[in-house]
Amino acid sequence: MPIESSTGVSYENIWNVAAACWPKLPDDRISISEAFHRIRTDPSLQDDHKS
């Protein structure tokens, strides 16, 4: 499991979102809109962190 991109951006938050989408029982999963929200607001993915 990669922990960061080749430019040093951590994948930790994205892995946490993926894990929150993965539970076997649907009621235990986050919604797709919540997943998108978490990804969109992830500070490690903001433009000032990209090369």
C-alpha positions as CSV (number, residue, x, y, z in Angstrom):
1,M,0.0,0.0,0.0
2,P,1.7,3.3,-1.1
3,I,1.8,5.9,1.6
4,E,2.7,8.9,-0.5
5,S,3.0,10.1,-4.1
6,S,6.3,10.5,-5.9
7,T,6.0,14.2,-5.0
8,G,5.6,13.5,-1.3
9,V,1.9,14.0,-1.0
10,S,0.5,11.7,1.7
11,Y,-2.2,9.2,0.8
12,E,-3.3,8.7,4.4
13,N,-6.5,10.7,4.1
14,I,-7.5,9.1,0.8
15,W,-6.9,5.6,2.3
16,N,-9.1,6.6,5.3
17,V,-11.9,7.6,2.9
18,A,-11.5,4.3,1.0
19,A,-11.6,2.4,4.3
20,A,-14.8,4.2,5.3
21,C,-16.4,3.2,2.0
22,W,-15.4,-0.5,2.4
23,P,-17.4,-2.0,5.3
24,K,-19.4,-5.1,4.3
25,L,-22.7,-3.7,5.7
26,P,-24.0,-0.7,3.7
27,D,-25.3,1.0,6.9
28,D,-21.7,1.1,8.2
29,R,-20.3,2.9,5.1
30,I,-20.1,6.6,4.5
31,S,-22.2,7.9,1.6
32,I,-20.6,8.7,-1.8
33,S,-21.4,12.4,-1.2
34,E,-19.5,12.2,2.1
35,A,-16.6,10.5,0.4
36,F,-16.5,13.2,-2.3
37,H,-16.7,15.9,0.3
38,R,-13.8,14.4,2.3
39,I,-11.7,14.1,-0.9
40,R,-12.5,17.6,-2.1
41,T,-11.6,19.2,1.3
42,D,-8.5,17.1,1.8
43,P,-5.7,19.8,2.4
44,S,-3.1,17.4,1.0
45,L,-4.8,17.6,-2.4
46,Q,-5.1,21.4,-2.7
47,D,-3.3,23.1,-5.6
48,D,-0.5,24.6,-3.5
49,H,0.7,21.0,-2.7
50,K,0.9,19.9,-6.3
51,S,4.1,20.1,-8.4
